[in-house]
Amino acid sequence: MNGSKVRILIAEWIPSLNKGELAILNGMLKTFDVLGDYEANVFSFQPFIDAARYPSGVGTVDIRSDLHLGDVLHDNSLLNSLKTALFGFIQHFLFIMLYILIGNNVLKVMKKRIWSLYFYSDLYVICHNGVGCAGGFLLTYSPVYITLVARVLKKPIVVYGNGTSGYKRKIWESLAGYVLKSAALVTVRDKYSYRYLKMLSGGSPRVILTGDPAILAPAADSSTADQILTNEKIPKDRLLVSVTVTRSLLLKFYPSVSEKNLRYDMAVRELAKSFDMIIDSLDGEILFLPHCIESHEGRDDRVVGEDIASVMTNHQNVHVFRKEYSTAELKALMGKSDLMIGARIHSVIGALSMGTPSCTLSYQSDVRSVGLVGSMLKQGKWIYYVEHHKNQELVNLVQRMASERENISSCLVPIVMSAKKGALLNGALLKKVLESQLPIL
């Protein structure tokens, strides 16, 4: 670093309609502050949507246009995924070959913005959150061929705040190992992923345990949250329980039921009973928060909230927030809540960072809940596994949490402070990479 602006290319999509993903982006930017003056550009499959929601100054790269891709967002068929993977690889391979042959003049041949950003950026950031170090996100195998670009252009590539539970096939482990061994830095958000990625990298000292950047995302001020609660007609004299639920989580209920729609309907009705019991026992209000409003693959939380609310008996005490709220507004609302029940991990992280006692709805194979909520934030006793859901068990857990909420909130203060320090370590390590310009392996 020589005092000039640092140019960062986040070479994958961070969808802004998923507010957990947007919290991660906001947190990443906080970690970049230690670099001084910087600019960041992010791949996007919905640039008009994302540009309006990304923090000010963050640029979007229209990846569909620049790589001449079809509708990879709504067509997730195997054939379309393979076509996207092959087409993306061929174009990157062509860029590499032309660069080797004609150097800087490659940009006169390949004129889309993505290629100039590869050429002029100071470093590439890949594999945030749970994005696989081999498979990538929507752009299948993109971490592998972007790593090839980085090696040829002699750019540092960084795996940033990753969490990976494991690959089922050796070929994926081999490809991920190539990316990890080539990276100038690999920061990992939880100890379970750390052990696994350390193994895949062959014990590389550049694989370092840090923390989840999402915990650094800012919250709106208290008055903003108060105004939202007023606008949503939420009573102020009752215990407020914020909730995030997802279709994918509900499909983890009752694994012995093979038919998905039946399994979903059963989970909706049983969870509705649980929430009615929570309302009755705690004299509370249930607030379904829209933490993700993506329209594809049944990912809109509002739809799931409406499904559950429609079969509850305490209609007057359940509220489905239909309006879109920013990450900061949602975090402030969770801070105003007395309790949180969350299926979206980053909604739970946001609530806990605000001192709100939280019950995580999870399933046995999801290491995120154990690694982030259990280990990083020390709230393992409040994780509820849904595979064998029983209404009274969930209600009892929430009741115990409510009775201990003052003690939980006070204990969270130093825990959250430590987690934020871990998250900020991502930026400090990134700065060392840029200052030392560690060679790419």
C-alpha positions as CSV (number, residue, x, y, z in Angstrom):
1,M,0.0,0.0,0.0
2,N,1.5,3.3,-1.0
3,G,-1.3,5.8,0.0
4,S,-3.3,5.4,-3.2
5,K,-6.8,4.1,-3.3
6,V,-7.2,0.4,-2.8
7,R,-9.3,-1.2,-5.4
8,I,-11.2,-4.3,-4.2
9,L,-13.2,-6.7,-6.4
10,I,-15.7,-8.8,-4.6
11,A,-15.9,-11.4,-7.3
12,E,-19.2,-13.0,-6.4
13,W,-22.8,-12.0,-5.8
14,I,-24.1,-10.6,-2.5
15,P,-27.9,-10.5,-3.0
16,S,-29.3,-7.3,-1.4
17,L,-32.8,-8.7,-1.0
18,N,-31.4,-11.2,1.5
19,K,-30.7,-8.9,4.4
20,G,-28.4,-11.4,6.1
21,E,-26.2,-11.2,3.0
22,L,-26.4,-7.4,3.0
23,A,-25.4,-7.4,6.7
24,I,-22.3,-9.4,5.7
25,L,-21.5,-6.8,3.0
26,N,-21.9,-3.9,5.4
27,G,-19.7,-5.8,7.9
28,M,-17.1,-6.4,5.2
29,L,-17.0,-2.7,4.4
30,K,-16.4,-2.0,8.1
31,T,-13.4,-4.3,8.0
32,F,-12.1,-2.5,4.9
33,D,-12.0,0.8,6.8
34,V,-8.6,0.0,8.2
35,L,-7.2,0.1,4.6
36,G,-7.9,3.8,4.3
37,D,-9.2,5.1,1.0
38,Y,-10.7,2.2,-1.0
39,E,-13.3,1.4,-3.6
40,A,-15.3,-1.9,-3.8
41,N,-17.1,-3.4,-6.7
42,V,-19.4,-6.5,-6.4
43,F,-20.6,-9.0,-8.9
44,S,-24.4,-8.8,-9.3
45,F,-27.1,-10.8,-11.1
46,Q,-29.6,-8.0,-10.3
47,P,-27.6,-4.8,-10.6
48,F,-30.6,-2.4,-10.7
49,I,-31.9,-3.9,-7.5
50,D,-28.6,-4.2,-5.7
51,A,-27.3,-0.7,-6.7
52,A,-30.2,0.9,-4.9
53,R,-29.6,-1.1,-1.7
54,Y,-25.8,-1.5,-1.5
55,P,-24.1,1.0,0.7
56,S,-23.1,4.3,-0.9
57,G,-20.0,4.1,-3.1
58,V,-20.2,0.3,-3.7
59,G,-20.2,-0.5,-7.4
60,T,-22.0,-3.3,-9.1
61,V,-20.8,-5.5,-12.0
62,D,-23.6,-6.7,-14.2
63,I,-22.3,-10.3,-14.4
64,R,-25.1,-11.6,-16.5
65,S,-24.5,-9.0,-19.2
66,D,-20.7,-9.0,-19.0
67,L,-20.5,-12.8,-19.3
68,H,-23.5,-13.1,-21.7
69,L,-25.3,-15.4,-19.4
70,G,-29.0,-16.5,-19.4
71,D,-31.4,-16.5,-16.5
72,V,-29.3,-18.5,-14.0
73,L,-31.2,-17.0,-11.1
74,H,-34.6,-18.5,-11.9
75,D,-33.5,-21.5,-14.0
76,N,-31.5,-23.7,-11.6
77,S,-31.7,-26.8,-13.7
78,L,-28.7,-29.0,-14.0
79,L,-28.4,-28.3,-17.7
80,N,-28.5,-24.5,-17.2
81,S,-25.9,-24.7,-14.3
82,L,-23.6,-26.7,-16.5
83,K,-24.0,-24.3,-19.4
84,T,-23.3,-21.4,-17.1
85,A,-20.2,-23.1,-15.6
86,L,-18.8,-24.0,-19.0
87,F,-19.5,-20.6,-20.6
88,G,-18.0,-18.7,-17.6
89,F,-14.9,-20.9,-17.7
90,I,-14.4,-20.6,-21.4
91,Q,-14.5,-16.7,-21.3
92,H,-12.1,-16.6,-18.3
93,F,-9.7,-19.0,-20.0
94,L,-9.9,-16.9,-23.2
95,F,-9.0,-13.8,-21.2
96,I,-6.1,-15.6,-19.6
97,M,-4.8,-16.8,-23.0
98,L,-5.1,-13.5,-24.6
99,Y,-3.4,-11.7,-21.7
100,I,-0.5,-14.2,-22.0
101,L,-0.3,-13.5,-25.8
102,I,-0.9,-9.7,-26.0
103,G,-0.7,-8.4,-22.5
104,N,-2.6,-5.2,-21.7
105,N,-4.1,-5.2,-25.2
106,V,-6.4,-7.9,-24.0
107,L,-8.8,-5.1,-22.9
108,K,-9.0,-3.9,-26.5
109,V,-10.5,-7.2,-27.4
110,M,-12.5,-8.0,-24.3
111,K,-14.2,-4.7,-23.5
112,K,-16.7,-5.6,-20.9
113,R,-16.3,-4.0,-17.5
114,I,-15.5,-7.3,-15.7
115,W,-12.2,-7.7,-17.5
116,S,-11.0,-4.2,-16.8
117,L,-11.9,-4.7,-13.1
118,Y,-9.9,-7.9,-13.0
119,F,-7.0,-6.1,-14.6
120,Y,-7.0,-2.9,-12.5
121,S,-8.2,-4.2,-9.1
122,D,-5.6,-4.6,-6.3
123,L,-7.1,-7.8,-4.9
124,Y,-10.0,-10.1,-5.4
125,V,-12.3,-11.2,-2.5
126,I,-14.1,-14.5,-2.9
127,C,-16.0,-17.1,-0.9
128,H,-17.8,-14.9,1.7
129,N,-20.3,-16.5,4.0
130,G,-21.0,-20.1,3.1
131,V,-20.0,-19.8,-0.6
132,G,-18.1,-23.0,-1.5
133,C,-14.4,-22.6,-2.3
134,A,-14.9,-24.9,-5.3
135,G,-18.5,-24.6,-6.4
136,G,-19.0,-20.8,-5.9
137,F,-22.5,-19.2,-5.9
138,L,-24.5,-19.5,-9.1
139,L,-21.3,-19.2,-11.2
140,T,-20.4,-22.8,-10.7
141,Y,-16.6,-23.4,-10.3
142,S,-16.0,-19.6,-10.4
143,P,-13.6,-19.7,-7.4
144,V,-11.4,-22.0,-9.4
145,Y,-11.2,-20.1,-12.6
146,I,-11.0,-16.7,-10.8
147,T,-8.1,-18.0,-8.9
148,L,-6.5,-18.9,-12.2
149,V,-7.0,-15.3,-13.4
150,A,-5.4,-14.0,-10.1
151,R,-2.4,-16.2,-10.5
152,V,-1.8,-15.1,-14.1
153,L,-2.3,-11.4,-13.3
154,K,-0.3,-11.8,-10.1
155,K,-3.1,-10.4,-8.0
156,P,-3.7,-11.5,-4.4
157,I,-6.9,-13.4,-3.9
158,V,-8.5,-13.7,-0.5
159,V,-11.1,-16.1,0.9
160,Y,-13.0,-13.8,3.3
161,G,-15.0,-14.8,6.4
162,N,-15.8,-18.2,5.0
163,G,-17.9,-21.0,6.6
164,T,-17.8,-24.4,5.0
165,S,-19.3,-27.5,6.5
166,G,-17.8,-30.1,4.1
167,Y,-17.8,-31.5,0.6
168,K,-19.3,-34.9,-0.2
169,R,-16.9,-35.7,-3.1
170,K,-13.1,-35.8,-3.3
171,I,-13.0,-33.8,-6.5
172,W,-14.7,-30.9,-4.7
173,E,-12.1,-31.1,-1.9
174,S,-9.3,-31.2,-4.4
175,L,-10.6,-28.1,-6.3
176,A,-11.2,-26.3,-3.0
177,G,-7.7,-27.2,-1.9
178,Y,-6.3,-25.6,-5.0
179,V,-8.1,-22.4,-4.3
180,L,-7.1,-22.4,-0.6
181,K,-3.4,-23.1,-1.3
182,S,-3.4,-20.3,-4.0
183,A,-5.0,-17.7,-1.7
184,A,-2.9,-15.0,-0.1
185,L,-5.2,-15.2,2.9
186,V,-8.1,-17.4,4.0
187,T,-10.1,-16.0,6.9
188,V,-12.6,-18.4,8.5
189,R,-15.6,-17.3,10.7
190,D,-16.0,-20.4,12.9
191,K,-13.8,-23.1,14.4
192,Y,-15.4,-26.0,12.7
193,S,-14.9,-24.6,9.2
194,Y,-11.4,-23.5,10.3
195,R,-10.4,-27.1,11.0
196,Y,-11.8,-28.4,7.8
197,L,-10.3,-25.7,5.5
198,K,-7.0,-25.9,7.3
199,M,-7.0,-29.6,6.4
200,L,-7.9,-29.0,2.8
201,S,-5.2,-26.4,2.5
202,G,-2.6,-28.8,3.7
203,G,-2.1,-26.9,7.0
204,S,-1.4,-23.5,5.3
205,P,-0.6,-20.8,7.9
206,R,-2.6,-18.4,5.8
207,V,-5.8,-20.1,6.9
208,I,-6.8,-18.0,10.0
209,L,-9.8,-18.1,12.4
210,T,-11.4,-14.7,12.7
211,G,-15.1,-14.0,12.9
212,D,-18.3,-13.2,10.9
213,P,-18.2,-9.7,9.5
214,A,-22.0,-9.5,9.7
215,I,-21.9,-8.8,13.4
216,L,-20.3,-5.4,12.5
217,A,-23.3,-4.3,10.4
218,P,-24.7,-1.0,11.9
219,A,-28.2,-0.6,13.3
220,A,-30.6,2.3,12.8
221,D,-31.2,4.5,15.8
222,S,-33.8,3.8,18.4
223,S,-36.3,6.4,17.2
224,T,-36.4,4.8,13.8
225,A,-37.3,1.5,15.3
226,D,-40.0,3.2,17.4
227,Q,-41.5,4.8,14.4
228,I,-41.6,1.5,12.5
229,L,-43.4,-0.2,15.4
230,T,-45.9,2.7,15.5
231,N,-46.4,2.5,11.7
232,E,-46.9,-1.3,12.0
233,K,-49.4,-0.8,14.8
234,I,-47.5,-2.9,17.3
235,P,-48.7,-2.6,21.0
236,K,-46.0,-1.2,23.3
237,D,-47.3,-2.8,26.5
238,R,-46.7,-6.4,25.6
239,L,-43.6,-8.7,25.2
240,L,-42.3,-8.5,21.7
241,V,-41.0,-11.7,20.0
242,S,-39.4,-11.1,16.6
243,V,-39.4,-14.2,14.3
244,T,-37.7,-15.2,11.1
245,V,-38.8,-18.4,9.4
246,T,-37.9,-19.9,6.1
247,R,-39.4,-22.5,3.8
248,S,-36.1,-24.4,3.7
249,L,-36.1,-24.7,7.5
250,L,-39.7,-25.9,7.6
251,L,-38.8,-28.6,5.1
252,K,-36.4,-30.0,7.8
253,F,-39.4,-30.8,10.0
254,Y,-40.6,-34.4,10.0
255,P,-37.9,-36.0,7.8
256,S,-39.8,-39.2,7.7
257,V,-42.5,-37.5,5.6
258,S,-41.3,-37.8,2.0
259,E,-43.7,-35.5,0.2
260,K,-42.4,-31.9,0.5
261,N,-45.7,-30.0,0.3
262,L,-47.2,-32.2,3.0
263,R,-44.1,-31.8,5.1
264,Y,-44.3,-28.0,4.7
265,D,-48.0,-27.9,5.6
266,M,-47.5,-30.0,8.7
267,A,-44.6,-27.8,9.8
268,V,-46.7,-24.6,9.2
269,R,-49.6,-25.9,11.4
270,E,-47.4,-27.2,14.2
271,L,-45.2,-24.1,14.4
272,A,-48.4,-22.0,14.4
273,K,-49.5,-23.9,17.4
274,S,-46.2,-23.3,19.1
275,F,-46.4,-19.5,18.4
276,D,-50.0,-19.4,19.8
277,M,-48.8,-21.1,23.0
278,I,-45.9,-18.6,23.2
279,I,-48.3,-15.7,22.9
280,D,-50.6,-17.2,25.6
281,S,-47.9,-18.1,28.0
282,L,-45.8,-14.8,27.7
283,D,-48.6,-12.3,27.0
284,G,-46.7,-11.5,23.8
285,E,-46.8,-10.3,20.3
286,I,-45.3,-12.3,17.4
287,L,-43.5,-10.1,14.8
288,F,-42.6,-11.9,11.5
289,L,-39.7,-9.9,10.1
290,P,-38.9,-10.0,6.4
291,H,-35.2,-10.9,6.6
292,C,-35.2,-12.2,3.0
293,I,-37.6,-11.1,0.3
294,E,-36.1,-12.8,-2.7
295,S,-38.8,-14.1,-5.1
296,H,-37.0,-17.2,-6.4
297,E,-37.0,-20.7,-4.9
298,G,-39.6,-19.8,-2.2
299,R,-37.2,-17.6,-0.4
300,D,-39.5,-14.8,0.6
301,D,-39.9,-14.8,4.4
302,R,-43.2,-12.9,4.2
303,V,-44.9,-15.7,2.4
304,V,-43.9,-18.2,5.1
305,G,-44.9,-15.8,7.8
306,E,-48.4,-15.3,6.2
307,D,-48.8,-19.1,5.9
308,I,-48.2,-19.6,9.6
309,A,-50.1,-16.5,10.7
310,S,-53.2,-17.6,8.7
311,V,-53.6,-20.8,10.8
312,M,-52.9,-19.2,14.2
313,T,-55.8,-18.5,16.6
314,N,-54.3,-15.4,18.2
315,H,-54.7,-13.3,15.0
316,Q,-54.7,-10.1,16.8
317,N,-51.3,-10.8,18.4
318,V,-49.4,-11.8,15.2
319,H,-48.0,-9.3,12.7
320,V,-46.4,-10.1,9.4
321,F,-44.3,-7.1,8.3
322,R,-44.9,-6.9,4.5
323,K,-42.8,-3.8,3.8
324,E,-39.1,-4.1,2.9
325,Y,-36.8,-2.8,5.6
326,S,-33.1,-2.2,5.4
327,T,-30.6,-4.3,7.3
328,A,-30.1,-1.4,9.7
329,E,-33.8,-1.0,10.4
330,L,-34.3,-4.8,10.9
331,K,-31.3,-4.8,13.4
332,A,-32.8,-1.9,15.3
333,L,-36.2,-3.7,15.4
334,M,-34.6,-6.8,16.8
335,G,-32.9,-4.6,19.4
336,K,-36.3,-3.3,20.4
337,S,-37.6,-6.8,20.8
338,D,-37.7,-8.7,24.1
339,L,-36.9,-12.1,22.4
340,M,-35.9,-13.4,19.0
341,I,-36.8,-16.8,17.4
342,G,-34.8,-17.1,14.2
343,A,-34.4,-19.6,11.4
344,R,-32.1,-17.2,9.5
345,I,-28.7,-17.4,11.2
346,H,-27.7,-13.8,10.5
347,S,-31.0,-12.5,11.9
348,V,-30.0,-14.3,15.1
349,I,-26.5,-12.8,15.0
350,G,-28.0,-9.3,14.5
351,A,-30.4,-9.8,17.4
352,L,-27.7,-11.1,19.7
353,S,-25.4,-8.3,18.8
354,M,-28.1,-5.9,20.1
355,G,-28.4,-7.9,23.3
356,T,-31.6,-9.6,22.5
357,P,-31.9,-13.2,23.8
358,S,-32.4,-15.5,20.9
359,C,-33.6,-19.0,20.1
360,T,-32.1,-20.4,16.9
361,L,-34.3,-22.7,14.9
362,S,-31.9,-25.2,13.2
363,Y,-31.2,-28.8,12.2
364,Q,-28.6,-31.3,13.1
365,S,-26.4,-31.0,10.0
366,D,-26.2,-27.2,10.0
367,V,-22.8,-26.3,11.4
368,R,-23.6,-22.6,11.2
369,S,-25.8,-22.6,14.3
370,V,-23.2,-24.5,16.3
371,G,-20.2,-22.6,15.0
372,L,-21.6,-19.1,15.0
373,V,-24.4,-19.0,17.6
374,G,-23.1,-21.8,19.8
375,S,-19.3,-21.3,19.7
376,M,-18.8,-17.6,18.6
377,L,-21.7,-16.2,20.6
378,K,-21.9,-18.9,23.4
379,Q,-25.7,-19.4,23.0
380,G,-25.7,-23.1,22.3
381,K,-28.3,-23.9,25.0
382,W,-30.9,-21.8,23.0
383,I,-30.5,-23.8,19.8
384,Y,-33.7,-25.8,18.9
385,Y,-33.4,-28.6,16.4
386,V,-36.6,-29.0,14.4
387,E,-36.4,-32.5,12.9
388,H,-38.5,-34.0,15.7
389,H,-40.4,-30.9,16.7
390,K,-42.7,-31.0,19.7
391,N,-44.7,-27.9,20.5
392,Q,-44.2,-28.0,24.2
393,E,-40.5,-28.5,24.0
394,L,-40.0,-25.3,21.9
395,V,-42.4,-23.4,24.1
396,N,-40.6,-24.5,27.3
397,L,-37.3,-23.4,25.8
398,V,-38.6,-20.0,24.9
399,Q,-40.2,-19.6,28.3
400,R,-36.9,-20.4,30.0
401,M,-35.1,-17.9,27.8
402,A,-37.7,-15.3,28.6
403,S,-37.3,-15.9,32.4
404,E,-33.5,-15.5,32.0
405,R,-33.5,-12.6,29.5
406,E,-31.9,-10.0,31.8
407,N,-29.0,-12.2,32.7
408,I,-28.6,-13.3,29.0
409,S,-28.5,-9.7,27.8
410,S,-25.9,-8.7,30.4
411,C,-23.7,-11.7,29.6
412,L,-23.9,-11.0,25.9
413,V,-22.0,-7.6,26.2
414,P,-18.5,-9.0,26.5
415,I,-19.3,-11.9,24.2
416,V,-20.4,-9.6,21.4
417,M,-17.4,-7.3,22.0
418,S,-15.1,-10.3,21.5
419,A,-16.9,-11.4,18.4
420,K,-16.6,-8.0,16.9
421,K,-12.9,-8.0,17.6
422,G,-12.7,-11.3,15.7
423,A,-14.6,-9.8,12.8
424,L,-12.4,-6.8,12.6
425,L,-9.4,-9.0,12.5
426,N,-10.4,-9.8,8.9
427,G,-9.5,-6.3,7.9
428,A,-6.3,-6.2,9.9
429,L,-5.1,-9.3,8.1
430,L,-6.2,-8.0,4.7
431,K,-4.1,-4.9,5.4
432,K,-1.0,-7.0,6.1
433,V,-1.5,-8.9,2.8
434,L,-1.6,-5.6,0.9
435,E,1.4,-4.1,2.8
436,S,3.5,-7.2,2.3
437,Q,2.3,-8.2,-1.1
438,L,2.7,-11.9,-0.2
439,P,3.4,-13.9,-3.3
440,I,0.7,-16.1,-4.6
441,L,1.6,-19.8,-4.1
